[in-house]
Amino acid sequence: MVCRSDAAPVAPEEEAVLRDAVGGPPDPATPLADIMTKDVVCVRADVAIDVVRQLMVERGFGGVPVVDGDGKPLGIVSRADVLRAERDREGAE
């Protein structure tokens, strides 16, 4: 789910090329608006952890914003959150 989209989505391969072209971290004086992700992919709180994990792996995300039914932010699920949930699930079996 894209939370907001004003531009055509960038394929993961194109995104990697763009990151490589930057060649390093931005100048510390660069405004965040110039480097932030504008087309944010987010998930609702009722999405299964397996779906979130797959999204993160396929898109190379380290975290995904979580929104309610109206698209309002609730929080962020991180790669560490997913790994912890999977570890806990395996420990319960």
N, CA, C and O of each residue as an XYZ file, in Angstrom:
372
protein
N       0.844     -1.167      0.000
C       0.000      0.000      0.000
C       0.889      1.229      0.000
O       1.817      1.315      0.804
N       0.633      2.160     -0.864
C       1.357      3.423     -0.882
C       0.533      4.426     -0.101
O      -0.633      4.660     -0.417
N       1.135      5.021      0.919
C       0.408      5.974      1.758
C       0.033      7.226      0.972
O      -1.051      7.781      1.151
N       0.924      7.654      0.117
C       0.688      8.861     -0.672
C       1.574      8.757     -1.899
O       2.735      8.364     -1.792
N       1.053      9.095     -3.039
C       1.842      8.979     -4.257
C       1.536     10.116     -5.212
O       0.417     10.245     -5.708
N       2.531     10.929     -5.462
C       2.402     12.003     -6.439
C       3.240     11.721     -7.685
O       3.140     12.437     -8.682
N       4.051     10.695     -7.625
C       4.958     10.398     -8.730
C       4.876      8.915     -9.057
O       4.354      8.113     -8.282
N       5.402      8.577    -10.219
C       5.443      7.172    -10.613
C       6.377      6.427     -9.666
O       7.424      6.961     -9.298
N       6.026      5.207     -9.264
C       6.888      4.451     -8.363
C       8.212      4.098     -9.026
O       8.290      3.939    -10.244
N       9.238      3.979     -8.214
C      10.567      3.619     -8.693
C      10.767      2.135     -8.394
O      10.575      1.682     -7.266
N      11.152      1.394     -9.421
C      11.413     -0.033     -9.248
C      12.621     -0.225     -8.338
O      13.512      0.625     -8.326
N      12.677     -1.326     -7.568
C      13.819     -1.547     -6.673
C      15.167     -1.485     -7.384
O      16.143     -0.994     -6.816
N      15.233     -1.984     -8.635
C      16.504     -1.944     -9.379
C      16.914     -0.500     -9.671
O      18.085     -0.138     -9.555
N      15.926      0.319    -10.053
C      16.208      1.730    -10.328
C      16.610      2.453     -9.048
O      17.486      3.318     -9.061
N      15.966      2.094     -7.952
C      16.282      2.703     -6.673
C      17.735      2.423     -6.298
O      18.437      3.316     -5.824
N      18.188      1.181     -6.511
C      19.569      0.822     -6.198
C      20.545      1.609     -7.060
O      21.581      2.056     -6.568
N      20.228      1.785     -8.338
C      21.084      2.564     -9.236
C      21.168      4.013     -8.761
O      22.243      4.613     -8.747
N      20.022      4.561     -8.373
C      20.008      5.943     -7.878
C      20.849      6.079     -6.610
O      21.597      7.045     -6.462
N      20.727      5.114     -5.695
C      21.528      5.158     -4.462
C      23.008      5.092     -4.784
O      23.805      5.830     -4.204
N      23.387      4.205     -5.712
C      24.791      4.076     -6.090
C      25.320      5.357     -6.735
O      26.481      5.721     -6.550
N      24.454      6.035     -7.493
C      24.864      7.258     -8.194
C      25.155      8.395     -7.222
O      25.951      9.284     -7.525
N      24.518      8.370     -6.064
C      24.736      9.436     -5.088
C      26.170      9.406     -4.587
O      26.764     10.461     -4.362
N      26.737      8.222     -4.409
C      28.143      8.101     -4.074
C      28.493      8.344     -2.622
O      29.679      8.419     -2.299
N      27.561      8.466     -1.763
C      27.886      8.649     -0.357
C      26.824      9.433      0.355
O      25.778      9.749     -0.211
N      27.101      9.751      1.618
C      26.100     10.480      2.394
C      25.928     11.907      1.878
O      26.855     12.486      1.312
N      24.740     12.468      2.076
C      24.511     13.839      1.627
C      25.259     14.839      2.503
O      25.678     14.520      3.616
N      25.415     16.035      1.989
C      25.993     17.139      2.748
C      25.130     17.354      3.990
O      23.904     17.367      3.876
N      25.726     17.522      5.169
C      24.931     17.712      6.390
C      23.978     18.899      6.336
O      23.017     18.946      7.103
N      24.219     19.846      5.458
C      23.344     21.015      5.341
C      22.164     20.761      4.401
O      21.293     21.619      4.252
N      22.133     19.587      3.767
C      21.049     19.266      2.837
C      19.728     19.157      3.595
O      19.652     18.434      4.589
N      18.691     19.856      3.148
C      17.380     19.731      3.814
C      16.843     18.301      3.675
O      17.022     17.659      2.640
N      16.193     17.822      4.719
C      15.632     16.473      4.691
C      14.662     16.284      3.535
O      14.586     15.195      2.966
N      13.927     17.321      3.181
C      12.966     17.225      2.084
C      13.640     16.815      0.779
O      12.998     16.226     -0.090
N      14.937     17.124      0.634
C      15.653     16.780     -0.589
C      16.064     15.310     -0.647
O      16.342     14.795     -1.730
N      16.108     14.630      0.492
C      16.600     13.252      0.493
C      15.577     12.230      1.002
O      15.791     11.025      0.876
N      14.475     12.705      1.570
C      13.506     11.769      2.147
C      12.721     11.034      1.068
O      12.618     11.492     -0.071
N      12.179      9.906      1.444
C      11.302      9.154      0.567
C       9.950      9.844      0.524
O       9.342     10.100      1.564
N       9.482     10.142     -0.672
C       8.218     10.863     -0.799
C       7.045      9.927     -1.059
O       5.919     10.233     -0.666
N       7.279      8.809     -1.703
C       6.239      7.802     -1.944
C       6.431      6.694     -0.923
O       7.147      5.722     -1.165
N       5.790      6.853      0.204
C       6.000      5.955      1.327
C       5.094      4.733      1.208
O       3.887      4.851      0.998
N       5.699      3.573      1.347
C       4.941      2.327      1.385
C       4.657      2.047      2.854
O       5.569      2.055      3.680
N       3.400      1.800      3.177
C       3.031      1.548      4.567
C       2.082      0.357      4.622
O       1.588     -0.118      3.599
N       1.841     -0.109      5.833
C       0.932     -1.230      6.041
C      -0.054     -0.875      7.146
O       0.222     -0.030      7.998
N      -1.214     -1.538      7.114
C      -2.178     -1.386      8.209
C      -1.783     -2.341      9.337
O      -1.061     -3.314      9.117
N      -2.252     -2.058     10.515
C      -1.888     -2.841     11.697
C      -2.365     -4.292     11.627
O      -1.830     -5.147     12.332
N      -3.361     -4.583     10.790
C      -3.874     -5.951     10.707
C      -3.163     -6.826      9.679
O      -3.572     -7.965      9.454
N      -2.111     -6.313      9.055
C      -1.358     -7.089      8.063
C      -0.492     -8.114      8.799
O       0.129     -7.798      9.814
N      -0.457     -9.333      8.283
C       0.316    -10.417      8.904
C       1.810    -10.135      8.833
O       2.296     -9.542      7.870
N       2.531    -10.565      9.863
C       3.966    -10.334      9.946
C       4.701    -10.972      8.769
O       5.724    -10.446      8.330
N       4.198    -12.095      8.250
C       4.836    -12.740      7.094
C       4.760    -11.844      5.858
O       5.694    -11.813      5.057
N       3.672    -11.127      5.702
C       3.514    -10.217      4.570
C       4.478     -9.041      4.717
O       5.088     -8.601      3.742
N       4.609     -8.542      5.935
C       5.533     -7.425      6.180
C       6.964     -7.866      5.910
O       7.730     -7.140      5.277
N       7.328     -9.058      6.389
C       8.681     -9.581      6.148
C       8.959     -9.685      4.655
O      10.022     -9.274      4.190
N       8.008    -10.232      3.903
C       8.185    -10.377      2.459
C       8.354     -9.013      1.794
O       9.214     -8.852      0.927
N       7.555     -8.041      2.186
C       7.665     -6.686      1.647
C       9.045     -6.108      1.926
O       9.665     -5.516      1.042
N       9.522     -6.279      3.149
C      10.829     -5.741      3.522
C      11.952     -6.394      2.719
O      12.874     -5.718      2.262
N      11.868     -7.703      2.552
C      12.907     -8.420      1.799
C      12.883     -8.005      0.329
O      13.921     -7.678     -0.247
N      11.693     -8.019     -0.274
C      11.577     -7.708     -1.702
C      11.976     -6.276     -2.024
O      12.585     -6.025     -3.065
N      11.647     -5.340     -1.155
C      11.913     -3.927     -1.420
C      13.171     -3.401     -0.734
O      13.569     -2.259     -0.963
N      13.795     -4.223      0.102
C      15.015     -3.803      0.788
C      14.769     -2.776      1.884
O      15.638     -1.953      2.171
N      13.594     -2.819      2.493
C      13.238     -1.866      3.541
C      13.799     -2.315      4.887
O      13.864     -3.508      5.182
N      14.201     -1.342      5.692
C      14.611     -1.613      7.062
C      13.476     -1.397      8.040
O      13.562     -1.794      9.202
N      12.410     -0.765      7.569
C      11.246     -0.498      8.405
C      10.085     -0.060      7.543
O      10.268      0.386      6.410
N       8.892     -0.190      8.087
C       7.686      0.170      7.345
C       6.737      0.902      8.297
O       6.457      0.403      9.388
N       6.239      2.077      7.900
C       5.251      2.758      8.739
C       3.959      1.942      8.815
O       3.564      1.292      7.847
N       3.312      1.986      9.975
C       2.042      1.307     10.201
C       0.976      2.385     10.374
O       1.146      3.326     11.150
N      -0.126      2.231      9.638
C      -1.203      3.226      9.673
C      -2.526      2.574     10.029
O      -2.693      1.360      9.909
N      -3.473      3.414     10.475
C      -4.816      2.905     10.760
C      -5.647      2.942      9.481
O      -5.122      3.258      8.414
N      -6.919      2.628      9.577
C      -7.805      2.578      8.422
C      -7.959      3.903      7.701
O      -8.325      3.926      6.526
N      -7.684      5.015      8.388
C      -7.767      6.345      7.775
C      -6.426      6.820      7.232
O      -6.321      7.937      6.724
N      -5.390      5.970      7.338
C      -4.073      6.343      6.858
C      -3.264      7.156      7.845
O      -2.207      7.683      7.498
N      -3.752      7.266      9.083
C      -3.013      8.021     10.102
C      -1.944      7.120     10.717
O      -2.197      5.948     10.998
N      -0.748      7.674     10.925
C       0.354      6.851     11.440
C       0.110      6.351     12.858
O      -0.374      7.079     13.725
N       0.462      5.078     13.066
C       0.392      4.466     14.388
C       1.784      4.191     14.939
O       1.996      4.199     16.151
N       2.729      3.947     14.035
C       4.087      3.622     14.447
C       4.873      3.088     13.275
O       4.495      3.270     12.118
N       5.975      2.423     13.589
C       6.846      1.839     12.565
C       7.200      0.432     13.008
O       7.521      0.203     14.174
N       7.143     -0.509     12.080
C       7.639     -1.851     12.362
C       9.008     -1.949     11.695
O       9.145     -1.672     10.503
N      10.011     -2.340     12.462
C      11.383     -2.390     11.963
C      11.778     -3.826     11.632
O      11.076     -4.778     11.975
N      12.903     -3.956     10.966
C      13.446     -5.287     10.673
C      13.660     -6.048     11.983
O      13.383     -7.246     12.054
N      14.148     -5.366     13.012
C      14.362     -6.011     14.313
C      13.044     -6.489     14.912
O      12.994     -7.557     15.520
N      11.970     -5.703     14.745
C      10.651     -6.123     15.241
C      10.206     -7.419     14.569
O       9.691     -8.321     15.230
N      10.405     -7.508     13.264
C       9.999     -8.699     12.510
C      10.811     -9.907     12.962
O      10.255    -10.982     13.191
N      12.118     -9.735     13.090
C      12.977    -10.839     13.526
C      12.603    -11.303     14.933
O      12.557    -12.502     15.206
N      12.336    -10.346     15.821
C      11.942    -10.681     17.191
C      10.620    -11.451     17.206
O      10.483    -12.438     17.928
N       9.652    -11.003     16.411
C       8.351    -11.684     16.353
C       8.504    -13.105     15.826
O       7.860    -14.027     16.327
N       9.348    -13.285     14.821
C       9.555    -14.622     14.266
C      10.270    -15.516     15.285
O       9.927    -16.690     15.425
N      11.248    -14.974     15.986
C      11.960    -15.750     17.020
C      10.991    -16.174     18.114
O      11.002    -17.324     18.554
N      10.146    -15.230     18.552
C       9.185    -15.544     19.601
C       8.173    -16.581     19.138
O       7.769    -17.453     19.907
N       7.766    -16.482     17.870
C       6.797    -17.441     17.327
C       7.421    -18.842     17.274
O       6.770    -19.830     17.615
N       8.691    -18.921     16.844
C       9.365    -20.218     16.778
C       9.580    -20.796     18.168
O       9.511    -22.011     18.352
N       9.840    -19.934     19.153
C      10.028    -20.392     20.532
C       8.746    -20.909     21.157
O       8.784    -21.736     22.069
N       7.612    -20.425     20.671
C       6.309    -20.849     21.211
C       5.852    -22.182     20.631
O       4.948    -22.820     21.171
N       6.472    -22.601     19.535
C       6.050    -23.853     18.884
C       6.643    -25.070     19.545
O       6.384    -26.194     19.115
